[in-house]
C-alpha cells in the first residue's frame, strides 16, 4: 500500500481522532507503548501534539488547561465525499 493510499480517507469510516487529556506526557507514554505511536509538535501550541503511525498522522492530542471543567474525551471524525450533502442528511434525521 502506498503512502497516498494509506492517507486517503475512505468515505464513511473514521479518518481522525482527537483526545483532550489532563496529562499530555502520560498520555503520550501510554499510547506510545500500547499502540506504538510516535509524536511531533502540533501547530496549536505547546499543549498539543500529533500522534503518528509509520510517519503518518493519526490523532491529535491536546492538554486540557488546568482548572478548566472539561471532561477527558475522544472525538472521532468521519470521512465524507460531500460535507454539505452529509450535513443535510444529518439534519433531515434530527441530528445537529
Secondary structure, DSSP 8 states (H G I E B T S, - for coil): --HHHHHS--TTSEEEEEEEES-HHHHHHHHHHHH--EEEE-TT-TTEEEEEETTEEEEEEEE--TT-----EEEEEE--S-HHHHHHHHHHTT--
